[in-house]
Amino acid sequence: MATFIVMLGPPGVGKGTQAKILSEKTGLAHISSGDLFRENLKNQTELGKLAQTYMTNQRGIGPG
């Protein structure tokens, strides 16, 4: 059975730090949505371009 741990919270509270520690101790993958968005924005992928339109319009990421 797959194991998923989702960490939520405002910026700067240590989610990334705790996720790194958990990843090292458990062997689980550490996937950061922020890192994924930054990488796609930097490489101007289709997803990055779509995310940029939401960010430019100050609507956050995703429909709504």
N, CA, C and O atoms as a Tripos MOL2 file, in Angstrom:
@<TRIPOS>MOLECULE
protein
  256   255    64     0     0
PROTEIN
NO_CHARGES

@<TRIPOS>ATOM
      1 N           0.8500   -1.1760    0.0000 N.3       1 MET1
      2 CA          0.0000    0.0000    0.0000 C.3       1 MET1
      3 C           0.8970    1.2390    0.0000 C.2       1 MET1
      4 O           1.8790    1.3060    0.7390 O.2       1 MET1
      5 N           0.5510    2.2050   -0.8260 N.am      2 ALA2
      6 CA          1.3270    3.4460   -0.9390 C.3       2 ALA2
      7 C           1.1270    4.3140    0.2990 C.2       2 ALA2
      8 O           0.0530    4.3310    0.8990 O.2       2 ALA2
      9 N           2.1780    5.0280    0.6630 N.am      3 THR3
     10 CA          2.1180    5.9510    1.7920 C.3       3 THR3
     11 C           2.3060    7.3660    1.2770 C.2       3 THR3
     12 O           3.2590    7.6480    0.5500 O.2       3 THR3
     13 N           1.3980    8.2540    1.6530 N.am      4 PHE4
     14 CA          1.4800    9.6610    1.2870 C.3       4 PHE4
     15 C           1.3720   10.4980    2.5480 C.2       4 PHE4
     16 O           0.5140   10.2420    3.3920 O.2       4 PHE4
     17 N           2.2300   11.4870    2.6830 N.am      5 ILE5
     18 CA          2.1410   12.4490    3.7790 C.3       5 ILE5
     19 C           2.0530   13.8210    3.1370 C.2       5 ILE5
     20 O           2.9270   14.1970    2.3560 O.2       5 ILE5
     21 N           1.0130   14.5710    3.4550 N.am      6 VAL6
     22 CA          0.8260   15.9030    2.8980 C.3       6 VAL6
     23 C           1.0100   16.9080    4.0210 C.2       6 VAL6
     24 O           0.3790   16.8020    5.0730 O.2       6 VAL6
     25 N           1.8720   17.8770    3.7900 N.am      7 MET7
     26 CA          2.1410   18.9000    4.8030 C.3       7 MET7
     27 C           1.5780   20.2250    4.2990 C.2       7 MET7
     28 O           1.9080   20.6780    3.2030 O.2       7 MET7
     29 N           0.7310   20.8310    5.1090 N.am      8 LEU8
     30 CA          0.1020   22.0960    4.7510 C.3       8 LEU8
     31 C           0.4570   23.1630    5.7830 C.2       8 LEU8
     32 O           0.6710   22.8560    6.9560 O.2       8 LEU8
     33 N           0.5160   24.3850    5.3520 N.am      9 GLY9
     34 CA          0.7650   25.4890    6.2650 C.3       9 GLY9
     35 C           1.2220   26.7150    5.5010 C.2       9 GLY9
     36 O           1.5550   26.6300    4.3180 O.2       9 GLY9
     37 N           1.2380   27.8460    6.1700 N.am     10 PRO10
     38 CA          1.6530   29.0890    5.5140 C.3      10 PRO10
     39 C           3.1550   29.0890    5.2200 C.2      10 PRO10
     40 O           3.8990   28.2680    5.7580 O.2      10 PRO10
     41 N           3.5930   30.0110    4.3680 N.am     11 PRO11
     42 CA          5.0170   30.0980    4.0440 C.3      11 PRO11
     43 C           5.8730   30.3310    5.2940 C.2      11 PRO11
     44 O           5.4960   31.0690    6.2040 O.2      11 PRO11
     45 N           7.0260   29.6820    5.3050 N.am     12 GLY12
     46 CA          8.0060   29.9530    6.3510 C.3      12 GLY12
     47 C           7.8400   29.2040    7.6620 C.2      12 GLY12
     48 O           8.5320   29.5160    8.6310 O.2      12 GLY12
     49 N           6.9410   28.2240    7.7240 N.am     13 VAL13
     50 CA          6.7260   27.5170    8.9870 C.3      13 VAL13
     51 C           7.5530   26.2380    9.1120 C.2      13 VAL13
     52 O           7.5200   25.5760   10.1490 O.2      13 VAL13
     53 N           8.2980   25.8890    8.0530 N.am     14 GLY14
     54 CA          9.1700   24.7330    8.1530 C.3      14 GLY14
     55 C           8.6760   23.4730    7.4830 C.2      14 GLY14
     56 O           9.1770   22.3850    7.7670 O.2      14 GLY14
     57 N           7.6990   23.5980    6.5970 N.am     15 LYS15
     58 CA          7.1830   22.4010    5.9060 C.3      15 LYS15
     59 C           8.2970   21.7010    5.1260 C.2      15 LYS15
     60 O           8.4400   20.4800    5.1970 O.2      15 LYS15
     61 N           9.0750   22.4730    4.3910 N.am     16 GLY16
     62 CA         10.1620   21.9000    3.5990 C.3      16 GLY16
     63 C          11.2200   21.2470    4.4580 C.2      16 GLY16
     64 O          11.7230   20.1720    4.1290 O.2      16 GLY16
     65 N          11.5590   21.8940    5.5560 N.am     17 THR17
     66 CA         12.5600   21.3470    6.4790 C.3      17 THR17
     67 C          12.0860   20.0210    7.0560 C.2      17 THR17
     68 O          12.8330   19.0420    7.0770 O.2      17 THR17
     69 N          10.8500   19.9930    7.5210 N.am     18 GLN18
     70 CA         10.3040   18.7650    8.0990 C.3      18 GLN18
     71 C          10.1510   17.6730    7.0420 C.2      18 GLN18
     72 O          10.3870   16.4980    7.3220 O.2      18 GLN18
     73 N           9.7540   18.0620    5.8200 N.am     19 ALA19
     74 CA          9.5990   17.0870    4.7460 C.3      19 ALA19
     75 C          10.9450   16.4540    4.4000 C.2      19 ALA19
     76 O          11.0190   15.2510    4.1490 O.2      19 ALA19
     77 N          12.0010   17.2510    4.3870 N.am     20 LYS20
     78 CA         13.3330   16.7200    4.0980 C.3      20 LYS20
     79 C          13.7500   15.7040    5.1590 C.2      20 LYS20
     80 O          14.2740   14.6390    4.8330 O.2      20 LYS20
     81 N          13.5170   16.0340    6.4190 N.am     21 ILE21
     82 CA         13.8590   15.1270    7.5220 C.3      21 ILE21
     83 C          13.0640   13.8260    7.4050 C.2      21 ILE21
     84 O          13.6260   12.7380    7.5260 O.2      21 ILE21
     85 N          11.7420   13.9440    7.1660 N.am     22 LEU22
     86 CA         10.9020   12.7450    7.0100 C.3      22 LEU22
     87 C          11.3570   11.8980    5.8260 C.2      22 LEU22
     88 O          11.3790   10.6700    5.9050 O.2      22 LEU22
     89 N          11.7180   12.5580    4.7330 N.am     23 SER23
     90 CA         12.1770   11.8410    3.5510 C.3      23 SER23
     91 C          13.4410   11.0450    3.8520 C.2      23 SER23
     92 O          13.5620    9.8830    3.4650 O.2      23 SER23
     93 N          14.3750   11.6780    4.5430 N.am     24 GLU24
     94 CA         15.6370   11.0040    4.8800 C.3      24 GLU24
     95 C          15.4180    9.8260    5.8240 C.2      24 GLU24
     96 O          16.0620    8.7860    5.6850 O.2      24 GLU24
     97 N          14.5090    9.9900    6.7850 N.am     25 LYS25
     98 CA         14.2840    8.9390    7.7800 C.3      25 LYS25
     99 C          13.4200    7.7940    7.2610 C.2      25 LYS25
    100 O          13.5740    6.6560    7.7020 O.2      25 LYS25
    101 N          12.5140    8.0830    6.3280 N.am     26 THR26
    102 CA         11.5690    7.0560    5.8810 C.3      26 THR26
    103 C          11.8740    6.5170    4.4880 C.2      26 THR26
    104 O          11.3890    5.4480    4.1170 O.2      26 THR26
    105 N          12.6720    7.2460    3.7200 N.am     27 GLY27
    106 CA         12.9440    6.8350    2.3480 C.3      27 GLY27
    107 C          11.8390    7.2300    1.3770 C.2      27 GLY27
    108 O          11.8820    6.8670    0.2010 O.2      27 GLY27
    109 N          10.8460    7.9750    1.8680 N.am     28 LEU28
    110 CA          9.7750    8.4500    0.9960 C.3      28 LEU28
    111 C          10.2910    9.6080    0.1410 C.2      28 LEU28
    112 O          11.2000   10.3340    0.5440 O.2      28 LEU28
    113 N           9.7070    9.7690   -1.0320 N.am     29 ALA29
    114 CA         10.0780   10.8820   -1.9050 C.3      29 ALA29
    115 C           9.5810   12.2000   -1.3200 C.2      29 ALA29
    116 O           8.5160   12.2550   -0.7050 O.2      29 ALA29
    117 N          10.3550   13.2500   -1.5160 N.am     30 HIS30
    118 CA          9.9580   14.6030   -1.0980 C.3      30 HIS30
    119 C           9.6360   15.3800   -2.3620 C.2      30 HIS30
    120 O          10.5290   15.6790   -3.1550 O.2      30 HIS30
    121 N           8.3640   15.7100   -2.5530 N.am     31 ILE31
    122 CA          7.9210   16.4470   -3.7310 C.3      31 ILE31
    123 C           7.3370   17.7690   -3.2530 C.2      31 ILE31
    124 O           6.3920   17.7870   -2.4640 O.2      31 ILE31
    125 N           7.8990   18.8720   -3.7300 N.am     32 SER32
    126 CA          7.4530   20.2050   -3.3380 C.3      32 SER32
    127 C           6.6980   20.8510   -4.4940 C.2      32 SER32
    128 O           7.2610   21.0440   -5.5720 O.2      32 SER32
    129 N           5.4380   21.1840   -4.2800 N.am     33 SER33
    130 CA          4.6590   21.8320   -5.3500 C.3      33 SER33
    131 C           5.2900   23.1660   -5.7330 C.2      33 SER33
    132 O           5.2870   23.5380   -6.9060 O.2      33 SER33
    133 N           5.8260   23.8810   -4.7640 N.am     34 GLY34
    134 CA          6.4790   25.1620   -5.0640 C.3      34 GLY34
    135 C           7.6830   24.9700   -5.9670 C.2      34 GLY34
    136 O           7.8860   25.7400   -6.9070 O.2      34 GLY34
    137 N           8.4900   23.9380   -5.6870 N.am     35 ASP35
    138 CA          9.6500   23.6420   -6.5370 C.3      35 ASP35
    139 C           9.1990   23.2710   -7.9450 C.2      35 ASP35
    140 O           9.8210   23.6760   -8.9270 O.2      35 ASP35
    141 N           8.1160   22.5000   -8.0420 N.am     36 LEU36
    142 CA          7.6060   22.1080   -9.3580 C.3      36 LEU36
    143 C           7.1540   23.3280  -10.1620 C.2      36 LEU36
    144 O           7.4530   23.4430  -11.3510 O.2      36 LEU36
    145 N           6.4280   24.2410   -9.4980 N.am     37 PHE37
    146 CA          5.9850   25.4510  -10.1940 C.3      37 PHE37
    147 C           7.1730   26.3130  -10.6070 C.2      37 PHE37
    148 O           7.2120   26.8010  -11.7360 O.2      37 PHE37
    149 N           8.1380   26.5090   -9.7170 N.am     38 ARG38
    150 CA          9.3060   27.3270  -10.0490 C.3      38 ARG38
    151 C          10.0780   26.7370  -11.2280 C.2      38 ARG38
    152 O          10.5180   27.4740  -12.1100 O.2      38 ARG38
    153 N          10.2460   25.4210  -11.2490 N.am     39 GLU39
    154 CA         10.9610   24.7600  -12.3450 C.3      39 GLU39
    155 C          10.2220   24.9540  -13.6700 C.2      39 GLU39
    156 O          10.8430   25.2290  -14.6970 O.2      39 GLU39
    157 N           8.9000   24.8110  -13.6420 N.am     40 ASN40
    158 CA          8.1110   24.9820  -14.8570 C.3      40 ASN40
    159 C           8.0750   26.4320  -15.3200 C.2      40 ASN40
    160 O           8.0730   26.6980  -16.5220 O.2      40 ASN40
    161 N           8.0460   27.3620  -14.3880 N.am     41 LEU41
    162 CA          8.1020   28.7760  -14.7530 C.3      41 LEU41
    163 C           9.4530   29.1030  -15.3960 C.2      41 LEU41
    164 O           9.5120   29.7790  -16.4230 O.2      41 LEU41
    165 N          10.5260   28.6220  -14.7850 N.am     42 LYS42
    166 CA         11.8800   28.8740  -15.2760 C.3      42 LYS42
    167 C          12.0830   28.3290  -16.6830 C.2      42 LYS42
    168 O          12.6990   28.9820  -17.5260 O.2      42 LYS42
    169 N          11.5620   27.1260  -16.9350 N.am     43 ASN43
    170 CA         11.7420   26.4700  -18.2300 C.3      43 ASN43
    171 C          10.6590   26.8310  -19.2480 C.2      43 ASN43
    172 O          10.6610   26.3310  -20.3730 O.2      43 ASN43
    173 N           9.7500   27.6900  -18.8470 N.am     44 GLN44
    174 CA          8.6560   28.1600  -19.7070 C.3      44 GLN44
    175 C           7.9160   27.0100  -20.3850 C.2      44 GLN44
    176 O           7.6500   27.0430  -21.5860 O.2      44 GLN44
    177 N           7.5880   25.9850  -19.5790 N.am     45 THR45
    178 CA          6.8000   24.8610  -20.0850 C.3      45 THR45
    179 C           5.3550   25.3090  -20.2520 C.2      45 THR45
    180 O           4.9850   26.4130  -19.8520 O.2      45 THR45
    181 N           4.5490   24.4490  -20.8420 N.am     46 GLU46
    182 CA          3.1290   24.7670  -20.9970 C.3      46 GLU46
    183 C           2.4890   25.0180  -19.6330 C.2      46 GLU46
    184 O           1.7230   25.9680  -19.4710 O.2      46 GLU46
    185 N           2.8020   24.1700  -18.6550 N.am     47 LEU47
    186 CA          2.2780   24.3600  -17.2990 C.3      47 LEU47
    187 C           2.7890   25.6690  -16.7000 C.2      47 LEU47
    188 O           2.0290   26.4030  -16.0680 O.2      47 LEU47
    189 N           4.0690   25.9610  -16.8970 N.am     48 GLY48
    190 CA          4.6400   27.1950  -16.3780 C.3      48 GLY48
    191 C           3.9750   28.4290  -16.9670 C.2      48 GLY48
    192 O           3.7140   29.4000  -16.2570 O.2      48 GLY48
    193 N           3.7040   28.3920  -18.2580 N.am     49 LYS49
    194 CA          3.0390   29.5280  -18.9150 C.3      49 LYS49
    195 C           1.6200   29.7020  -18.3890 C.2      49 LYS49
    196 O           1.1660   30.8270  -18.1790 O.2      49 LYS49
    197 N           0.9200   28.5920  -18.1770 N.am     50 LEU50
    198 CA         -0.4310   28.6620  -17.6280 C.3      50 LEU50
    199 C          -0.3950   29.2250  -16.2060 C.2      50 LEU50
    200 O          -1.1940   30.0920  -15.8540 O.2      50 LEU50
    201 N           0.5350   28.7280  -15.3990 N.am     51 ALA51
    202 CA          0.6590   29.2280  -14.0200 C.3      51 ALA51
    203 C           0.9680   30.7150  -14.0250 C.2      51 ALA51
    204 O           0.4470   31.4600  -13.1960 O.2      51 ALA51
    205 N           1.8240   31.1610  -14.9650 N.am     52 GLN52
    206 CA          2.1910   32.5750  -15.0340 C.3      52 GLN52
    207 C           0.9760   33.4560  -15.3000 C.2      52 GLN52
    208 O           0.8860   34.5620  -14.7660 O.2      52 GLN52
    209 N           0.0360   32.9760  -16.1250 N.am     53 THR53
    210 CA         -1.1600   33.7840  -16.3960 C.3      53 THR53
    211 C          -1.9830   33.9840  -15.1250 C.2      53 THR53
    212 O          -2.5190   35.0670  -14.8940 O.2      53 THR53
    213 N          -2.0810   32.9420  -14.3060 N.am     54 TYR54
    214 CA         -2.8100   33.0790  -13.0450 C.3      54 TYR54
    215 C          -2.0780   34.0190  -12.0950 C.2      54 TYR54
    216 O          -2.7000   34.8430  -11.4240 O.2      54 TYR54
    217 N          -0.7620   33.8930  -12.0430 N.am     55 MET55
    218 CA          0.0230   34.7310  -11.1300 C.3      55 MET55
    219 C          -0.0070   36.1870  -11.5750 C.2      55 MET55
    220 O          -0.0810   37.0880  -10.7390 O.2      55 MET55
    221 N           0.0510   36.4260  -12.8860 N.am     56 THR56
    222 CA          0.0060   37.7810  -13.4130 C.3      56 THR56
    223 C          -1.3220   38.4440  -13.0830 C.2      56 THR56
    224 O          -1.3710   39.6360  -12.7820 O.2      56 THR56
    225 N          -2.3990   37.6680  -13.1410 N.am     57 ASN57
    226 CA         -3.7280   38.1910  -12.8430 C.3      57 ASN57
    227 C          -4.0350   38.1580  -11.3440 C.2      57 ASN57
    228 O          -5.1540   38.4660  -10.9330 O.2      57 ASN57
    229 N          -3.0420   37.7850  -10.5240 N.am     58 GLN58
    230 CA         -3.1640   37.7160   -9.0600 C.3      58 GLN58
    231 C          -4.3580   36.8760   -8.6260 C.2      58 GLN58
    232 O          -5.0680   37.2190   -7.6810 O.2      58 GLN58
    233 N          -4.5640   35.7670   -9.3360 N.am     59 ARG59
    234 CA         -5.6810   34.8910   -9.0040 C.3      59 ARG59
    235 C          -5.2390   33.6460   -8.2590 C.2      59 ARG59
    236 O          -6.0700   32.8050   -7.9200 O.2      59 ARG59
    237 N          -3.9470   33.5130   -7.9990 N.am     60 GLY60
    238 CA         -3.4630   32.2790   -7.4110 C.3      60 GLY60
    239 C          -3.3420   31.2310   -8.4950 C.2      60 GLY60
    240 O          -3.5690   31.5270   -9.6680 O.2      60 GLY60
    241 N          -2.9910   30.0200   -8.1280 N.am     61 ILE61
    242 CA         -2.8060   28.9570   -9.1050 C.3      61 ILE61
    243 C          -4.0590   28.1050   -9.1620 C.2      61 ILE61
    244 O          -4.5520   27.6520   -8.1290 O.2      61 ILE61
    245 N          -4.5750   27.8840  -10.3550 N.am     62 GLY62
    246 CA         -5.7220   27.0050  -10.5570 C.3      62 GLY62
    247 C          -6.9970   27.7810  -10.7900 C.2      62 GLY62
    248 O          -7.0800   28.9700  -10.4830 O.2      62 GLY62
    249 N          -7.9940   27.0990  -11.3370 N.am     63 PRO63
    250 CA         -9.2700   27.7470  -11.6360 C.3      63 PRO63
    251 C          -9.9680   28.1950  -10.3640 C.2      63 PRO63
    252 O          -9.7940   27.6130   -9.2930 O.2      63 PRO63
    253 N         -10.7370   29.2120  -10.5080 N.am     64 GLY64
    254 CA        -11.5170   29.6020   -9.3360 C.3      64 GLY64
    255 C         -11.7900   31.0140   -9.3320 C.2      64 GLY64
    256 O         -12.4390   31.5150   -8.4140 O.2      64 GLY64
@<TRIPOS>BOND
     1     1     2 1
     2     2     3 1
     3     3     4 2
     4     3     5 am
     5     5     6 1
     6     6     7 1
     7     7     8 2
     8     7     9 am
     9     9    10 1
    10    10    11 1
    11    11    12 2
    12    11    13 am
    13    13    14 1
    14    14    15 1
    15    15    16 2
    16    15    17 am
    17    17    18 1
    18    18    19 1
    19    19    20 2
    20    19    21 am
    21    21    22 1
    22    22    23 1
    23    23    24 2
    24    23    25 am
    25    25    26 1
    26    26    27 1
    27    27    28 2
    28    27    29 am
    29    29    30 1
    30    30    31 1
    31    31    32 2
    32    31    33 am
    33    33    34 1
    34    34    35 1
    35    35    36 2
    36    35    37 am
    37    37    38 1
    38    38    39 1
    39    39    40 2
    40    39    41 am
    41    41    42 1
    42    42    43 1
    43    43    44 2
    44    43    45 am
    45    45    46 1
    46    46    47 1
    47    47    48 2
    48    47    49 am
    49    49    50 1
    50    50    51 1
    51    51    52 2
    52    51    53 am
    53    53    54 1
    54    54    55 1
    55    55    56 2
    56    55    57 am
    57    57    58 1
    58    58    59 1
    59    59    60 2
    60    59    61 am
    61    61    62 1
    62    62    63 1
    63    63    64 2
    64    63    65 am
    65    65    66 1
    66    66    67 1
    67    67    68 2
    68    67    69 am
    69    69    70 1
    70    70    71 1
    71    71    72 2
    72    71    73 am
    73    73    74 1
    74    74    75 1
    75    75    76 2
    76    75    77 am
    77    77    78 1
    78    78    79 1
    79    79    80 2
    80    79    81 am
    81    81    82 1
    82    82    83 1
    83    83    84 2
    84    83    85 am
    85    85    86 1
    86    86    87 1
    87    87    88 2
    88    87    89 am
    89    89    90 1
    90    90    91 1
    91    91    92 2
    92    91    93 am
    93    93    94 1
    94    94    95 1
    95    95    96 2
    96    95    97 am
    97    97    98 1
    98    98    99 1
    99    99   100 2
   100    99   101 am
   101   101   102 1
   102   102   103 1
   103   103   104 2
   104   103   105 am
   105   105   106 1
   106   106   107 1
   107   107   108 2
   108   107   109 am
   109   109   110 1
   110   110   111 1
   111   111   112 2
   112   111   113 am
   113   113   114 1
   114   114   115 1
   115   115   116 2
   116   115   117 am
   117   117   118 1
   118   118   119 1
   119   119   120 2
   120   119   121 am
   121   121   122 1
   122   122   123 1
   123   123   124 2
   124   123   125 am
   125   125   126 1
   126   126   127 1
   127   127   128 2
   128   127   129 am
   129   129   130 1
   130   130   131 1
   131   131   132 2
   132   131   133 am
   133   133   134 1
   134   134   135 1
   135   135   136 2
   136   135   137 am
   137   137   138 1
   138   138   139 1
   139   139   140 2
   140   139   141 am
   141   141   142 1
   142   142   143 1
   143   143   144 2
   144   143   145 am
   145   145   146 1
   146   146   147 1
   147   147   148 2
   148   147   149 am
   149   149   150 1
   150   150   151 1
   151   151   152 2
   152   151   153 am
   153   153   154 1
   154   154   155 1
   155   155   156 2
   156   155   157 am
   157   157   158 1
   158   158   159 1
   159   159   160 2
   160   159   161 am
   161   161   162 1
   162   162   163 1
   163   163   164 2
   164   163   165 am
   165   165   166 1
   166   166   167 1
   167   167   168 2
   168   167   169 am
   169   169   170 1
   170   170   171 1
   171   171   172 2
   172   171   173 am
   173   173   174 1
   174   174   175 1
   175   175   176 2
   176   175   177 am
   177   177   178 1
   178   178   179 1
   179   179   180 2
   180   179   181 am
   181   181   182 1
   182   182   183 1
   183   183   184 2
   184   183   185 am
   185   185   186 1
   186   186   187 1
   187   187   188 2
   188   187   189 am
   189   189   190 1
   190   190   191 1
   191   191   192 2
   192   191   193 am
   193   193   194 1
   194   194   195 1
   195   195   196 2
   196   195   197 am
   197   197   198 1
   198   198   199 1
   199   199   200 2
   200   199   201 am
   201   201   202 1
   202   202   203 1
   203   203   204 2
   204   203   205 am
   205   205   206 1
   206   206   207 1
   207   207   208 2
   208   207   209 am
   209   209   210 1
   210   210   211 1
   211   211   212 2
   212   211   213 am
   213   213   214 1
   214   214   215 1
   215   215   216 2
   216   215   217 am
   217   217   218 1
   218   218   219 1
   219   219   220 2
   220   219   221 am
   221   221   222 1
   222   222   223 1
   223   223   224 2
   224   223   225 am
   225   225   226 1
   226   226   227 1
   227   227   228 2
   228   227   229 am
   229   229   230 1
   230   230   231 1
   231   231   232 2
   232   231   233 am
   233   233   234 1
   234   234   235 1
   235   235   236 2
   236   235   237 am
   237   237   238 1
   238   238   239 1
   239   239   240 2
   240   239   241 am
   241   241   242 1
   242   242   243 1
   243   243   244 2
   244   243   245 am
   245   245   246 1
   246   246   247 1
   247   247   248 2
   248   247   249 am
   249   249   250 1
   250   250   251 1
   251   251   252 2
   252   251   253 am
   253   253   254 1
   254   254   255 1
   255   255   256 2
@<TRIPOS>SUBSTRUCTURE
     1 MET1         2 RESIDUE 1 A MET
     2 ALA2         6 RESIDUE 1 A ALA
     3 THR3        10 RESIDUE 1 A THR
     4 PHE4        14 RESIDUE 1 A PHE
     5 ILE5        18 RESIDUE 1 A ILE
     6 VAL6        22 RESIDUE 1 A VAL
     7 MET7        26 RESIDUE 1 A MET
     8 LEU8        30 RESIDUE 1 A LEU
     9 GLY9        34 RESIDUE 1 A GLY
    10 PRO10       38 RESIDUE 1 A PRO
    11 PRO11       42 RESIDUE 1 A PRO
    12 GLY12       46 RESIDUE 1 A GLY
    13 VAL13       50 RESIDUE 1 A VAL
    14 GLY14       54 RESIDUE 1 A GLY
    15 LYS15       58 RESIDUE 1 A LYS
    16 GLY16       62 RESIDUE 1 A GLY
    17 THR17       66 RESIDUE 1 A THR
    18 GLN18       70 RESIDUE 1 A GLN
    19 ALA19       74 RESIDUE 1 A ALA
    20 LYS20       78 RESIDUE 1 A LYS
    21 ILE21       82 RESIDUE 1 A ILE
    22 LEU22       86 RESIDUE 1 A LEU
    23 SER23       90 RESIDUE 1 A SER
    24 GLU24       94 RESIDUE 1 A GLU
    25 LYS25       98 RESIDUE 1 A LYS
    26 THR26      102 RESIDUE 1 A THR
    27 GLY27      106 RESIDUE 1 A GLY
    28 LEU28      110 RESIDUE 1 A LEU
    29 ALA29      114 RESIDUE 1 A ALA
    30 HIS30      118 RESIDUE 1 A HIS
    31 ILE31      122 RESIDUE 1 A ILE
    32 SER32      126 RESIDUE 1 A SER
    33 SER33      130 RESIDUE 1 A SER
    34 GLY34      134 RESIDUE 1 A GLY
    35 ASP35      138 RESIDUE 1 A ASP
    36 LEU36      142 RESIDUE 1 A LEU
    37 PHE37      146 RESIDUE 1 A PHE
    38 ARG38      150 RESIDUE 1 A ARG
    39 GLU39      154 RESIDUE 1 A GLU
    40 ASN40      158 RESIDUE 1 A ASN
    41 LEU41      162 RESIDUE 1 A LEU
    42 LYS42      166 RESIDUE 1 A LYS
    43 ASN43      170 RESIDUE 1 A ASN
    44 GLN44      174 RESIDUE 1 A GLN
    45 THR45      178 RESIDUE 1 A THR
    46 GLU46      182 RESIDUE 1 A GLU
    47 LEU47      186 RESIDUE 1 A LEU
    48 GLY48      190 RESIDUE 1 A GLY
    49 LYS49      194 RESIDUE 1 A LYS
    50 LEU50      198 RESIDUE 1 A LEU
    51 ALA51      202 RESIDUE 1 A ALA
    52 GLN52      206 RESIDUE 1 A GLN
    53 THR53      210 RESIDUE 1 A THR
    54 TYR54      214 RESIDUE 1 A TYR
    55 MET55      218 RESIDUE 1 A MET
    56 THR56      222 RESIDUE 1 A THR
    57 ASN57      226 RESIDUE 1 A ASN
    58 GLN58      230 RESIDUE 1 A GLN
    59 ARG59      234 RESIDUE 1 A ARG
    60 GLY60      238 RESIDUE 1 A GLY
    61 ILE61      242 RESIDUE 1 A ILE
    62 GLY62      246 RESIDUE 1 A GLY
    63 PRO63      250 RESIDUE 1 A PRO
    64 GLY64      254 RESIDUE 1 A GLY
